[in-house]
């Protein structure tokens, strides 16, 4: 098995073993296989057998830490995050 595949499986296991941390809001979150729907952003990504990558998506809202800044939005801060496969998260704000 390739080292990158092993790393992906290890990351999936770590994510599955941890509790999801989502902001306290009325936002609805759902898993999306391989794509982030138009108008949405994601707050977590993980490897999943048969569906890689698997995104935890939601509609953007001010104050949300997201892995991607959707069109029409900006951000006011960044922070490193393992939830985004070791990329930065962005604190969303309306553009």
Secondary structure, DSSP 4 states (H G I P E B T S, - for coil): --HHHHHHHHHHHHHHHSPP---SSS---EEEES---TTEEEEEEE--TTSSSEEEEEE--TT-EESS--TTEEEEEEEEEGGGTSEEEEEEEE-
